[in-house]
Amino acid sequence: MASRQFATFEVADQLFGVEVDTVQEVLSYNEYTPVPLAPPAVGGLFNLRGQVIAAVDLRVQLGLNRQALEGPVMNVIIRGSGEREPVSLLVDRIGEVVDLEDEAFEPPPDTLSGPTRDLVVGTFKLDGRLMLALDVNQAVDTYRATT
């Protein structure tokens, strides 16, 4: 049976996951530089070992209120693909890495609506919880329309 590993995290008490091979690292950070005139989902910039990383507020991408960047904030650093530099997703809590069977993958539920629907490629049922698998490219696209 084919399986994939997902790094999980929570935003507004909802469990999300991205495939592990898209994750560069996970860290807590607390000093962000605001970016004037940036799209609302850009939480700020920070320096990670000499590399400037844009922090995308996943709450804003999901149509929720912006995350307060006071104190340490959890970051899931997504690897750059093609010409894209690494980007951070600001999340509420970091979960664990889980192995999931491909046959357990289901399409997004019909009840999923709004901006969340555009970000989710499918779901997995985990121990009484539903994990929403994120489309990484959509999640870091700060210019997409949030409705």
C-alpha positions in Angstrom: 0.0 0.0 0.0 1.2 3.4 -0.9 1.4 6.0 1.9 2.5 9.6 2.4 3.8 11.5 5.3 2.1 14.7 6.4 3.3 17.4 8.8 0.3 18.5 10.8 -0.7 21.8 12.5 -3.7 23.6 13.8 -5.3 26.9 12.8 -8.5 27.9 14.7 -8.8 24.4 16.2 -8.9 22.8 12.7 -6.3 20.2 11.8 -4.4 20.8 8.6 -1.5 18.9 7.0 1.0 19.3 4.2 3.2 16.7 2.7 6.5 16.4 4.6 8.6 16.8 1.4 7.3 20.4 1.0 8.4 21.4 4.5 11.9 22.8 5.1 11.5 23.2 8.8 9.2 24.1 11.7 10.2 26.8 14.2 9.0 29.4 16.6 9.9 33.0 15.9 9.0 36.3 17.4 10.5 39.3 15.5 8.6 40.1 12.3 9.1 43.2 10.1 5.9 44.7 8.8 5.6 45.1 5.0 3.8 48.3 4.0 1.3 48.0 1.1 1.7 44.2 1.1 -1.4 41.9 0.6 -3.3 41.4 3.9 -2.1 37.8 4.2 1.5 38.8 4.5 2.2 38.9 8.2 5.7 40.3 7.8 9.3 39.3 7.0 11.9 37.7 9.2 15.6 36.7 8.9 16.3 33.0 9.0 20.1 32.4 9.0 20.7 35.3 6.5 17.7 34.5 4.3 14.7 36.8 4.3 11.5 34.8 4.7 7.9 36.1 4.0 5.4 35.0 6.7 2.0 34.2 5.3 -0.8 34.4 7.9 -2.8 31.2 7.2 -5.7 32.6 9.3 -6.1 35.4 6.7 -5.8 33.0 3.8 -8.7 31.0 5.4 -10.8 34.1 5.8 -10.3 34.4 9.6 -9.0 37.3 11.7 -5.3 38.1 11.5 -3.0 36.4 14.0 -1.4 38.6 16.6 2.3 38.6 16.1 3.1 39.1 19.8 5.5 36.7 21.3 6.7 33.5 19.7 4.5 32.4 16.7 4.7 29.0 15.1 6.0 28.8 11.5 5.9 26.0 9.0 8.6 26.9 6.5 7.6 25.7 3.0 10.4 24.9 0.6 10.7 27.0 -2.5 9.8 25.4 -5.7 11.0 26.5 -9.1 12.0 30.2 -8.7 10.0 30.6 -5.5 11.9 31.3 -2.3 10.9 29.5 0.9 7.8 30.9 2.6 6.5 30.6 6.1 2.9 29.7 7.0 2.0 31.2 10.4 -0.1 28.6 12.3 -1.5 28.3 15.8 0.0 25.0 16.9 2.4 22.4 15.5 1.2 18.8 15.4 3.1 15.7 14.5 4.2 13.9 11.4 1.7 11.2 10.4 1.9 8.3 7.9 -1.3 8.1 5.9 -2.4 5.5 3.4 -3.3 6.9 -0.1 -6.5 4.9 0.0 -7.7 6.9 3.0 -7.6 10.1 1.0 -11.1 11.6 0.4 -12.1 14.7 -1.6 -12.9 17.9 0.3 -16.4 17.6 1.9 -19.3 19.5 0.2 -19.8 21.4 3.5 -16.4 23.1 3.0 -16.9 26.6 1.6 -15.3 30.0 1.2 -11.6 30.5 1.0 -10.9 27.2 2.8 -12.4 25.3 -0.1 -9.8 26.8 -2.4 -6.9 25.8 -0.1 -7.9 22.2 0.6 -7.1 19.3 -1.9 -8.6 16.6 0.3 -9.1 15.1 3.7 -8.0 12.2 5.9 -9.8 10.8 9.0 -7.5 10.6 12.0 -8.6 9.3 15.4 -11.9 11.2 15.5 -10.5 14.2 13.7 -10.6 15.3 10.1 -7.2 16.5 8.7 -7.5 18.9 5.8 -4.7 18.5 3.3 -3.6 21.9 2.1 -2.6 22.9 -1.4 0.7 24.5 -0.6 0.8 26.6 -3.7 -2.6 28.1 -3.0 -1.8 28.6 0.7 1.3 30.8 0.0 -0.4 32.7 -2.9 -1.1 36.0 -1.2 -2.5 37.5 -4.3 -5.4 35.0 -4.7 -8.9 36.4 -4.1 -10.2 35.7 -0.6 -14.0 35.7 -0.7 
